[in-house]
Amino acid sequence: MIVLFLVGSCAAKLLSMWLAGRVAGFRGLDLVNLAITTNARGGPGIVLASVAFDAGIISPQFYTTLVIAAVVTSQMAGAWLDYVLGKKWPLLTPKPQELQASEMDDSPLAA
């Protein structure tokens, strides 16, 4: 159950974030970075699983699945970010208008 849930939930999250990123104007590595990092469930996933378990909504087996998914996806995001930063790749590529604005801030006329 753990493997099925992890693969299915990650695929759904990565696809939906990729589509949302495309609509928002992100491309290439920016999309991958956004999709992988927003896939992390972390602490909120564990809290939600605990509340659902305490309320009797989910079984002990599914509770374990949710907690493991939260831990594994958080570790995946951390490992990915470590890899990207180790390669000295940008996490997000600045847009041309952002570059122009930062260049204007550095000019002597901006003061």
N, C-alpha and C positions, 0 to 999 in steps of 0.2 A: 504494500500500500504506500509505503514511504516513497519509493522510486517513482511510482505512477503519479502520485500527487506532486512530487517535486518537479518532474519533467513537464507535466501538464500545466501546473500553475506558472512555472517559469516561462514556458512557451507563450502562454496567454499574456503574461505581463510584458515580456519582451516585445511581442508583436504589437500590443496596444500602445506601448510607449514609443516604438519605432514609428507607428502611424501618426501619433500625436506630434512627435518631433518633426516629422516631414511636413505636416500641416503648419507647424510653427516656424518652418524655414530652416531647420537644422539639416545638415548633410554629413556624410562620411563618418569619420571617427567621432564627431560630436554626437551623432545618433547612437553609436555603440556605447559611448561613455554614459549617456543619459539612460539608455535602456538597462544597462547592467547595474548601474548604481541605484536606480529607482526600484529595481527588483528586490533589493534587500528588505527584509521584513523586520528584523531586529527586535528590539524590546517591545514595541507596540504589538507585534505579532504574538509574542509570548504572553503579554498581558491579556490580549483578546482571547487567546486559547485558554488561559486560566479562568477567565470570567465565564466563557462558554462551558468549560468543564464543571466549574462550581455550580452553574445553573442547571446542570444535567442535560445540556443540549447536545453534547458530543460524548463519544465513548472514550475510555482511557487510551485505546489504540490510536484514535484520530487525534487526541490531545498530544500524544507523543509525536505523531506525524507532523503536526503544526509546529511544535517546538523545534524539532529537528530541521524543518524547512526554514524557520526563522534563523537558526544558527548557521546553517549551510549557505543560505543566500547572502547573509551578512558577510561571511567569510569569503564568498566568491567576489562580492563587490570590493572588499578590501584588497584581495589578491589582484584583481584587475587594476585598481587604482595604483597599487604599488608597481605593477608592471608598466603602466602608462607613464607614470612619473619617473621610473627608472630609465625608460627610453627617452626621457626629456621631451615627450610629446605634449602638446597643450591639452588641457582637459576640455576646453571650449575654444574654438577659433574666434577671435574678435571679428566683428562685422566691419566693413569698410568705414561706415560712419563713426564707429567707435574709435577706430584708428585715427581718423581725422580729428576727432574731438580731443584725443590725448595728445596729438601733435600740437594742437592749438594751445593746450594748457602749458606746454613746455616752451612756447615761443616767448621772446622777450616782450612782445607787444601785449601779451595776456596779463601782465602785471599791472 
